[in-house]
Amino acid sequence: MIRTALAVGSKELRQILRDRRTLLILLFIPALFLLLYGYALNFDIRHVRLAVQDRDRSATSRELVSAFVNSDYFELVGYVDSDAEIARLIDRQEARAVVSIPPGFEHDIAVKRPVVVQVIIDGDNANTASAVAGYARLLITEYGSAKMIASITEPGARSPVATITIEPRIWYNPQLRSTLFLVPGLIAYISMITAVVSTALSVVREKERGTMEQVRMAPVNPVSYILGKTLPYLAISFVSAIMIIFTAMVLFDLPMRGSWGLLCIVIGLFLIGAQAQGLLISTVAQTQQVAFQMALLSSFLPTFILSGFIFPISSMPGVIQAITYLVPARYFLVALRAIVLKGASIAAFWEDMVALAIFATVALTLASLRLRREWA
């Protein structure tokens, strides 16, 4: 029995060594996933984009700004002068936090008068917002303690008092409800997987049933065939996405602060790209099993890990951040949260809509070219 098992195992090992594609998958893919997601899975929040509203413009206020910039947590993106600029930066995600220093900041500290520094934080990601508020509180407390210690050493100093406090303001999600952060991500996650998997099996099904030859003989060009394959699934996926949003509004109190028209356009662009990706997979794979596995690998993990759904992209290494630009869910999440949570206009996320349109166009074109080459 053991000798028989060893003989079968030896035969299987020789087949695996001859099949370089299978051997490459078994050895290379796990290592790739370890490298890719080992760097991407990072709960630490670093390089938070910070803007400053300095209404004092003194040496002391610049010291406070330097305390933020010189830390490992924040990255200064610019200064703002008005509340309208603050709203624009946060809506466009050019800044996730804004430090607002009040006028008379230096004078109030000099006379040991209590000072309140306001920190405005984008709350569309509850986990990141909580961490940013904690970082800001820590830095301002340390800065205030340093000023207190310095005042003690001054000649004739009186008993010092705590002079600086922080007033955090969380926009769009004041209660930091994790539901408002997770539900938009789940909408993207569910829609991406269902759209890619459903269309990935469509062309392969024709191959397995042997009906592809009949399709080739029919007066249908590859572009028309691809569009015809896409439209029914697009309609079903679109209705499913809208139903998910309505369910989230009823069960999880998901707000709808923006335009339904813009939301429908964004969902449509995202689903077209996802289904085009599925069709591209369908033209490459030869069996439904392989198509299903490729669809899951190309949609499940990237959407969950590399889209900003769970892990902040800004905390990932530069190479991984570059890879995230190939994940359509990254752009969809930005637009979805901007519409649903912030009520932002198209000016806040038009670049993400363009990226979704480019992805859909490229994927549809590649799928059509692949199918045309098979028909030739």
Secondary structure, DSSP 8 states (H G I E B T S, - for coil): -HHHHHHHHHHHHHHHHH-HHHHHHHHHHHHHHHHHHHHH------SEEEEEEESS-SHHHHHHHHHHHTSSSEEEEEE--SHHHHHHHHHTTS-SEEEEE-TTHHHHHHTT--EEEEEEEE-SSHHHHHHHHHHHHHHHHHHHHHHHHHHHTSTT-------EEEEEEEES-TT--HHHHHHHHHHHHHHHHHHHHHHHHHHHHHHHHT-HHHHHHSS--HHHHHHHHHHHHHHHHHHHHHHHHHHHHHHH-----S-HHHHHHHHHHHHHHHHHHHHHHHHH-SSHHHHHHHHHHHHHHHHHHSSSSSS-GGGS-HHHHHHHTT-HHHHHHHHHHIIIII---GGGTHHHHHHHHHHHHHHHHHHHHHHHHHH-
